[in-house]
Amino acid sequence: MHTFSLSEVKNGLLWKKFSSVELTKCYLKRIEKFKDINAFITICADKALQAAQQSDEKIANGTAKEMEGIPLAIKDLYMTRGIRTTSGSKMLENFIAPYESTVTQKLLDAGAVFLGKTNMDEFAMGSANITSYYGNVVNPWSKDKKLVPGGSSGGSATAVAGHLCVAATGSDTGGSIRQPAAFSGIVGLKASYGRCSRYGMIALASSFDQAGPMTKTVRDAAIFLKVIAGYDEKDSTSVNEPVPDYESFIGKSVKGMRIGIPKEFHVEGVSEEVEESWLKGINILRDAGAEIVDISLPYSKYSMAVYYIIQPAEASANLARFDGVRYGYRAEGAKSLDEMYEMTRAQGFGDEVKRRILVGTYVLSAGYYDAYYSQALKVQELIRQDLASAFEKVDAILTPTTPHSAFAFGEEPKDPVTMYLNDVLTVTANIAGLPGISVPICLDKLGRPLGLQLLAPRFQEGTLIQLGEIIERNANFPSLKEIEL
């Protein structure tokens, strides 16, 4: 039962092959059995079983909703009313959310069951899930060495890949859904900026953050996205754009579609096996009738520099609210208000968060604003124009998701800037507000998953699902049947 996809679970529940209570108990047992992989920060066993029982009653009387009785995991930066919401930080260790985020409310309204809140890099800052105050998350594909699951949505990726839930929410600021999806051998879809409400998501960088599903299959991502997408008047960046039936894109022919291959994504550091996997994806789409077109995105080489100026700047502003006054952690023993601020933030934030706050404050400061932040915004517009021009010629863009497969704990780069290069292939989509999907393509020689990324014009998530399912169907990716520890 635990290996079933979301669409299989949905049908199984409606045909009464098993109950939501049976399914929920199965996942709760697995979460307990494999607690050493540290995928969850908070487990909601009682609430989950109560919700599952209510779902079984609705299924029995014919009032089941879109996600009725389906056990999900929720990334711990989504506010969940009455449930601890930490964002992976000591700063919010005992914070109980007083309201529900729009994304999670939509899932609850659709009948979903919440198993718990998944571990993540602190305030979503990281690419390996090693900055969490609640400890490292272990990739379920680990064999000879314990591997990182990617980040910041590493707990969600691990929970889905290790069959600790049916599917999970993630969030993507610079690749935080797609990169861990690639490292963990699952599907991760980042929606267009404005497609899903950010209301009730603890912000990292407000102009980049976007929600999305992390699932076992492309069809599952389509079902999930339809539920969480849509306009929300509580979010000023939400766009009132019709939400199509994404599942209807599954199985559509891609004959005649033009797929762009950007030469600039053959960046230094991309492994030979990743290049081979890229070629495999190109051949799959070509054999399916798509036309492969070489394109150029000349300004994309500045994406990392732009991202790591704008993102820390917005983070420093967003995290200013964590001062020990209104909620969250407060340091003891301060002799003045200023000292209380200093001690609270010094003790409550981890090293990576403090590093990015300092960088962000620096680029926003009076002497450097024009040299860094203002300049980055100008180059951001050039990158957007690059992509807009490319999409006049092609329907979608195909690239690798990551430069390499998951690395083992202790093998991560010690230099933070080198660590940031894990995002080199994903940040461009965030800078331009585009939708992106990562689909598993193969295993490398070490048996570690590799993923391919598809990008499409804004609000064309259906195109990603249409193309992603073709790759998925022909890749013959060997999904994980049991946790490899």
C-alpha positions as CSV (number, residue, x, y, z in Angstrom):
1,M,0.0,0.0,0.0
2,H,2.7,2.5,0.9
3,T,4.3,2.4,-2.6
4,F,1.1,3.5,-4.3
5,S,1.0,6.8,-6.2
6,L,-1.5,9.5,-5.4
7,S,-3.7,8.6,-8.3
8,E,-3.6,4.9,-7.3
9,V,-4.4,5.8,-3.7
10,K,-7.3,8.1,-4.8
11,N,-8.9,5.2,-6.8
12,G,-8.2,2.7,-4.1
13,L,-10.0,4.8,-1.5
14,L,-13.0,5.4,-3.8
15,W,-13.3,1.7,-4.7
16,K,-12.9,0.9,-1.0
17,K,-9.9,-1.4,-1.5
18,F,-8.6,0.1,1.7
19,S,-9.6,2.8,4.1
20,S,-8.0,6.2,4.8
21,V,-7.5,5.0,8.5
22,E,-5.7,1.9,7.3
23,L,-3.5,4.0,4.9
24,T,-2.8,6.6,7.6
25,K,-1.8,4.0,10.2
26,C,0.5,2.4,7.6
27,Y,2.3,5.7,7.0
28,L,2.5,6.5,10.7
29,K,4.1,3.1,11.3
30,R,6.7,3.8,8.6
31,I,7.5,7.3,9.9
32,E,8.2,5.7,13.3
33,K,10.1,2.8,11.8
34,F,12.4,5.1,9.7
35,K,12.6,8.0,12.1
36,D,16.4,7.9,11.9
37,I,16.2,9.5,8.4
38,N,14.7,12.6,10.2
39,A,12.2,13.5,7.5
40,F,9.7,15.0,10.0
41,I,10.0,17.7,12.7
42,T,6.5,17.3,14.0
43,I,4.2,14.3,13.6
44,C,0.4,14.8,14.0
45,A,-0.7,11.2,14.6
46,D,-3.9,11.9,16.5
47,K,-5.1,14.7,14.2
48,A,-4.3,12.5,11.2
49,L,-6.2,9.5,12.4
50,Q,-9.2,11.7,13.3
51,A,-9.2,13.3,9.9
52,A,-8.8,9.9,8.2
53,Q,-11.8,8.6,10.0
54,Q,-13.9,11.6,8.9
55,S,-12.7,11.1,5.3
56,D,-13.8,7.4,5.4
57,E,-17.3,8.6,6.5
58,K,-17.4,11.0,3.5
59,I,-16.2,8.4,1.1
60,A,-18.9,6.0,2.4
61,N,-21.7,8.6,2.0
62,G,-20.6,9.8,-1.4
63,T,-19.4,13.3,-0.4
64,A,-15.7,12.7,-1.0
65,K,-13.6,15.7,-2.3
66,E,-10.7,15.8,-4.7
67,M,-8.0,14.6,-2.2
68,E,-10.3,12.9,0.3
69,G,-8.4,10.7,2.8
70,I,-5.0,11.0,1.1
71,P,-2.2,11.3,3.7
72,L,0.2,14.1,2.9
73,A,3.3,15.7,4.5
74,I,3.6,19.5,4.8
75,K,6.9,21.4,4.6
76,D,7.4,23.1,7.9
77,L,7.2,26.7,6.6
78,Y,3.5,26.5,5.9
79,M,1.4,27.8,8.7
80,T,-0.9,25.0,10.0
81,R,-3.4,26.2,12.6
82,G,-2.8,24.7,16.0
83,I,0.3,22.8,14.9
84,R,3.9,23.8,15.5
85,T,5.5,25.6,12.6
86,T,9.3,26.0,13.0
87,S,10.7,26.7,9.5
88,G,13.6,24.5,10.6
89,S,14.8,27.1,13.1
90,K,15.4,27.4,16.9
91,M,13.8,30.9,16.5
92,L,10.4,29.2,16.1
93,E,11.0,26.1,18.1
94,N,7.8,26.5,20.2
95,F,5.7,28.6,17.7
96,I,2.1,27.3,17.3
97,A,0.6,28.7,14.1
98,P,-2.5,30.8,14.8
99,Y,-3.9,30.5,11.3
100,E,-3.8,28.3,8.2
101,S,-1.9,29.0,5.0
102,T,-3.9,29.2,1.8
103,V,-2.2,26.2,0.3
104,T,-2.7,24.0,3.3
105,Q,-6.3,25.2,3.7
106,K,-7.0,24.3,0.0
107,L,-5.7,20.8,0.7
108,L,-7.8,20.5,3.9
109,D,-10.8,21.7,2.0
110,A,-10.1,19.0,-0.6
111,G,-10.2,16.3,2.2
112,A,-6.4,15.7,2.6
113,V,-5.0,14.2,5.8
114,F,-1.9,15.8,7.3
115,L,0.6,13.3,8.7
116,G,3.0,16.0,10.0
117,K,5.5,18.8,9.2
118,T,8.7,17.9,7.3
119,N,12.2,18.9,8.1
120,M,13.9,21.6,6.0
121,D,16.9,23.8,5.8
122,E,16.5,26.7,8.3
123,F,14.2,29.3,6.8
124,A,14.7,27.5,3.5
125,M,18.3,28.5,3.2
126,G,20.3,25.6,1.9
127,S,20.7,23.0,-0.8
128,A,21.4,19.9,1.3
129,N,19.1,19.9,4.3
130,I,22.1,20.3,6.6
131,T,21.3,23.7,8.1
132,S,18.1,22.6,10.0
133,Y,18.2,23.2,13.8
134,Y,16.4,19.8,14.0
135,G,19.3,17.8,12.4
136,N,20.2,16.5,9.0
137,V,17.8,14.6,6.8
138,V,19.1,11.4,5.2
139,N,18.3,10.6,1.6
140,P,16.4,7.3,1.4
141,W,18.6,6.2,-1.5
142,S,21.6,6.0,0.8
143,K,23.5,2.7,0.4
144,D,27.3,2.7,1.0
145,K,27.3,6.3,2.3
146,K,24.6,8.5,3.9
147,L,23.6,11.0,1.2
148,V,22.0,14.4,1.5
149,P,18.5,14.7,0.1
150,G,18.9,18.2,-1.3
151,G,17.3,21.3,0.0
152,S,15.6,23.2,1.2
153,S,12.6,20.8,0.8
154,G,14.7,17.8,1.8
155,G,12.3,16.4,4.4
156,S,9.4,16.5,1.9
157,A,11.6,14.9,-0.8
158,T,12.7,12.1,1.6
159,A,9.2,11.5,2.9
160,V,7.9,11.0,-0.7
161,A,10.8,9.0,-2.0
162,G,10.9,6.8,1.1
163,H,7.1,6.2,1.0
164,L,6.4,7.9,4.3
165,C,3.5,9.8,2.7
166,V,1.6,9.8,-0.6
167,A,2.9,13.3,-1.6
168,A,4.1,16.5,0.0
169,T,4.2,20.2,-0.3
170,G,7.5,22.0,-1.1
171,S,8.5,25.5,-1.7
172,D,11.0,26.8,-4.3
173,T,12.9,30.0,-4.0
174,G,16.0,29.1,-6.1
175,G,15.4,25.4,-6.7
176,S,14.2,24.1,-3.4
177,I,11.6,21.8,-4.9
178,R,13.4,20.7,-8.1
179,Q,16.9,20.1,-6.7
180,P,15.8,17.8,-3.8
181,A,13.4,16.1,-6.2
182,A,16.3,15.3,-8.5
183,F,18.6,14.1,-5.7
184,S,15.8,11.9,-4.3
185,G,14.4,10.4,-7.5
186,I,10.9,12.0,-7.4
187,V,8.9,14.6,-9.3
188,G,9.0,18.2,-8.1
189,L,7.0,21.0,-9.7
190,K,7.6,24.7,-9.0
191,A,4.5,26.7,-10.1
192,S,4.8,30.0,-11.9
193,Y,5.2,33.0,-9.6
194,G,1.7,34.0,-8.6
195,R,0.0,30.7,-9.5
196,C,-0.2,29.5,-5.8
197,S,-0.8,31.8,-2.9
198,R,2.1,32.6,-0.6
199,Y,-0.3,33.6,2.2
200,G,0.8,31.8,5.4
201,M,4.2,30.7,4.0
202,I,7.1,31.9,6.1
203,A,8.9,34.1,3.6
204,L,12.6,33.7,2.5
205,A,12.6,36.0,-0.6
206,S,9.1,37.3,-1.3
207,S,9.7,37.9,-5.0
208,F,11.0,34.4,-5.7
209,D,9.2,32.1,-3.2
210,Q,6.6,29.8,-4.8
211,A,4.7,26.7,-3.7
212,G,4.5,23.4,-5.5
213,P,3.9,19.6,-5.2
214,M,6.5,16.9,-4.6
215,T,5.1,13.6,-5.8
216,K,5.9,10.1,-7.1
217,T,4.6,10.7,-10.6
218,V,3.9,13.5,-13.0
219,R,0.2,12.6,-13.0
220,D,0.3,13.0,-9.2
221,A,1.8,16.5,-9.6
222,A,-1.0,17.5,-12.0
223,I,-3.7,16.4,-9.5
224,F,-2.0,18.1,-6.6
225,L,-1.3,21.4,-8.4
226,K,-4.9,21.8,-9.5
227,V,-6.0,21.7,-5.8
228,I,-3.4,24.2,-4.5
229,A,-3.4,26.7,-7.5
230,G,-5.6,29.7,-7.9
231,Y,-6.1,33.3,-7.0
232,D,-6.1,34.5,-3.4
233,E,-7.0,38.0,-2.4
234,K,-4.9,37.6,0.7
235,D,-1.7,37.5,-1.4
236,S,-1.0,40.7,-3.3
237,T,1.3,38.8,-5.7
238,S,-1.3,36.2,-6.5
239,V,-2.5,36.3,-10.2
240,N,-6.1,35.9,-11.2
241,E,-5.4,33.4,-14.0
242,P,-7.8,30.5,-14.8
243,V,-6.5,27.1,-13.5
244,P,-6.8,24.4,-16.1
245,D,-7.4,20.7,-15.5
246,Y,-3.7,19.8,-15.4
247,E,-4.4,16.0,-15.5
248,S,-5.9,16.5,-19.0
249,F,-2.4,17.3,-20.4
250,I,-1.2,13.7,-19.6
251,G,-0.9,11.6,-22.7
252,K,-1.2,14.5,-25.2
253,S,1.0,14.3,-28.2
254,V,4.1,16.4,-28.2
255,K,4.6,16.0,-32.0
256,G,5.6,19.4,-33.5
257,M,6.5,21.0,-30.2
258,R,9.8,22.8,-30.2
259,I,12.2,22.1,-27.2
260,G,15.0,24.5,-26.6
261,I,18.4,23.4,-25.5
262,P,20.4,26.3,-24.1
263,K,24.1,26.2,-24.7
264,E,24.8,28.2,-21.6
265,F,23.6,25.4,-19.4
266,H,26.7,23.3,-20.3
267,V,28.3,24.9,-17.3
268,E,31.6,24.1,-15.6
269,G,31.0,21.4,-13.0
270,V,28.2,19.5,-14.7
271,S,29.3,15.9,-14.6
272,E,29.7,13.7,-17.6
273,E,26.8,11.4,-16.4
274,V,24.5,14.4,-16.1
275,E,25.3,15.4,-19.7
276,E,24.5,11.8,-20.8
277,S,21.2,11.9,-19.0
278,W,20.4,15.2,-20.7
279,L,21.1,13.6,-24.1
280,K,18.8,10.7,-23.1
281,G,16.0,13.2,-22.4
282,I,16.6,15.0,-25.7
283,N,16.3,11.6,-27.6
284,I,13.1,10.7,-25.7
285,L,11.4,13.9,-26.8
286,R,12.8,13.8,-30.3
287,D,11.5,10.2,-30.7
288,A,8.1,11.4,-29.4
289,G,7.9,13.8,-32.3
290,A,9.2,17.0,-30.7
291,E,11.7,19.2,-32.6
292,I,15.0,19.9,-30.7
293,V,16.2,23.5,-31.1
294,D,19.5,24.9,-30.0
295,I,19.0,28.3,-28.2
296,S,21.1,30.9,-26.4
297,L,20.3,32.6,-23.1
298,P,23.3,34.9,-22.9
299,Y,22.4,36.7,-19.7
300,S,21.6,33.4,-17.8
301,K,25.3,33.2,-16.8
302,Y,24.6,36.1,-14.4
303,S,21.7,34.3,-12.7
304,M,23.6,33.1,-9.7
305,A,25.1,36.6,-9.1
306,V,21.7,38.2,-9.4
307,Y,20.0,35.6,-7.2
308,Y,22.6,35.8,-4.4
309,I,22.2,39.6,-4.2
310,I,18.4,39.9,-4.4
311,Q,17.6,36.8,-2.3
312,P,19.7,37.7,0.8
313,A,18.5,41.3,0.5
314,E,14.8,40.2,0.7
315,A,15.7,37.7,3.4
316,S,17.4,40.3,5.6
317,A,14.2,42.4,5.4
318,N,11.8,39.4,5.9
319,L,13.7,38.1,8.9
320,A,13.9,41.4,10.7
321,R,10.6,40.5,12.3
322,F,12.3,37.8,14.4
323,D,13.5,40.0,17.2
324,G,12.3,38.2,20.4
325,V,9.6,40.8,21.1
326,R,6.3,39.5,19.7
327,Y,6.8,35.8,19.2
328,G,9.4,33.1,18.8
329,Y,12.7,32.6,20.8
330,R,13.8,35.3,23.3
331,A,17.3,35.3,24.8
332,E,17.6,35.4,28.6
333,G,19.8,37.7,30.6
334,A,19.8,40.8,28.4
335,K,20.4,44.2,30.2
336,S,18.8,46.4,27.5
337,L,16.5,46.2,24.6
338,D,19.3,46.4,22.0
339,E,21.2,43.7,23.8
340,M,18.0,41.5,23.8
341,Y,17.7,42.0,20.0
342,E,21.4,41.1,19.5
343,M,21.4,38.1,21.8
344,T,18.1,36.7,20.5
345,R,19.2,36.9,16.9
346,A,22.7,35.6,17.6
347,Q,21.3,32.6,19.5
348,G,18.1,32.0,17.5
349,F,19.5,31.9,14.0
350,G,22.0,29.4,12.6
351,D,25.2,30.2,10.8
352,E,23.8,30.1,7.2
353,V,20.9,32.4,8.1
354,K,23.2,34.9,9.8
355,R,25.5,34.8,6.8
356,R,22.7,35.7,4.4
357,I,21.2,38.4,6.6
358,L,24.6,40.0,6.7
359,V,25.1,39.8,3.0
360,G,21.6,41.1,2.4
361,T,22.0,44.0,4.8
362,Y,25.3,44.9,3.2
363,V,23.9,45.1,-0.4
364,L,21.0,47.2,0.8
365,S,23.1,49.6,2.8
366,A,23.4,53.2,1.6
367,G,26.9,53.0,0.2
368,Y,26.3,49.8,-1.8
369,Y,22.6,49.8,-2.8
370,D,23.3,51.2,-6.3
371,A,26.4,49.1,-6.9
372,Y,24.7,45.8,-6.0
373,Y,21.0,45.6,-5.4
374,S,19.9,48.2,-8.0
375,Q,22.3,46.7,-10.6
376,A,21.0,43.2,-9.9
377,L,17.4,44.3,-10.6
378,K,18.5,45.6,-14.0
379,V,20.2,42.4,-14.9
380,Q,17.2,40.4,-13.6
381,E,15.1,42.2,-16.3
382,L,17.6,41.3,-19.0
383,I,17.4,37.6,-17.9
384,R,13.6,37.8,-18.2
385,Q,13.9,39.3,-21.7
386,D,16.3,36.6,-22.7
387,L,13.7,33.9,-21.8
388,A,10.8,35.8,-23.3
389,S,12.7,35.9,-26.6
390,A,13.5,32.2,-26.4
391,F,9.9,31.3,-25.8
392,E,9.0,33.1,-29.0
393,K,10.9,30.3,-30.8
394,V,10.3,27.3,-28.5
395,D,7.5,25.8,-26.4
396,A,9.7,24.6,-23.5
397,I,13.3,24.4,-22.4
398,L,15.0,21.2,-21.3
399,T,18.1,21.2,-19.0
400,P,19.6,19.0,-16.3
401,T,18.2,19.9,-12.8
402,T,21.5,19.6,-10.9
403,P,25.2,19.6,-11.9
404,H,25.7,16.2,-10.2
405,S,23.9,13.6,-8.1
406,A,23.5,13.7,-4.3
407,F,26.7,13.9,-2.3
408,A,27.4,12.2,1.0
409,F,27.5,14.0,4.4
410,G,30.9,15.3,4.9
411,E,31.6,15.6,1.2
412,E,29.7,18.9,0.9
413,P,31.7,22.0,-0.2
414,K,33.1,23.8,2.9
415,D,33.1,27.1,1.0
416,P,29.5,28.6,1.1
417,V,29.9,30.1,-2.4
418,T,30.8,26.7,-3.9
419,M,27.8,25.2,-2.0
420,Y,25.5,27.8,-3.7
421,L,26.5,26.4,-7.1
422,N,24.1,23.5,-6.5
423,D,21.4,26.0,-7.6
424,V,23.2,27.0,-10.8
425,L,20.7,25.3,-13.1
426,T,17.5,26.1,-11.2
427,V,17.7,29.8,-10.1
428,T,17.0,31.2,-13.6
429,A,13.4,30.0,-13.4
430,N,12.9,31.9,-10.1
431,I,14.5,35.0,-11.4
432,A,12.0,35.1,-14.3
433,G,9.0,33.7,-12.3
434,L,8.7,30.7,-14.7
435,P,7.3,27.3,-13.9
436,G,9.7,24.4,-13.8
437,I,9.5,20.6,-13.2
438,S,12.1,18.0,-12.3
439,V,11.5,14.5,-13.5
440,P,13.8,11.5,-12.6
441,I,15.6,10.2,-15.7
442,C,18.1,7.6,-14.5
443,L,20.6,6.5,-11.9
444,D,24.3,7.3,-12.1
445,K,27.1,4.7,-11.8
446,L,26.8,4.9,-8.0
447,G,23.1,4.2,-8.0
448,R,22.1,7.8,-7.2
449,P,19.2,9.5,-9.0
450,L,19.5,12.1,-11.7
451,G,16.7,14.5,-12.8
452,L,16.0,16.6,-15.9
453,Q,14.3,20.0,-15.7
454,L,11.7,21.4,-18.0
455,L,10.9,25.2,-18.1
456,A,7.9,26.7,-19.8
457,P,6.4,30.2,-20.3
458,R,4.6,31.7,-17.2
459,F,1.4,29.9,-16.3
460,Q,2.1,27.1,-18.8
461,E,2.4,24.3,-16.2
462,G,0.3,22.1,-18.5
463,T,3.1,22.1,-21.0
464,L,5.5,20.9,-18.3
465,I,3.1,18.1,-17.3
466,Q,2.6,17.1,-21.0
467,L,6.4,16.8,-21.7
468,G,7.4,15.6,-18.3
469,E,5.0,12.6,-18.5
470,I,6.6,11.6,-21.9
471,I,10.0,11.6,-20.3
472,E,8.8,9.7,-17.3
473,R,7.0,7.1,-19.4
474,N,10.1,6.4,-21.5
475,A,12.9,6.8,-18.9
476,N,12.1,3.6,-17.1
477,F,13.3,5.1,-13.9
478,P,13.6,2.4,-11.1
479,S,11.6,4.0,-8.3
480,L,12.6,3.1,-4.7
481,K,10.6,0.2,-3.3
482,E,12.2,0.4,0.1
483,I,14.4,2.7,2.1
484,E,18.1,1.9,1.3
485,L,19.7,2.3,4.7
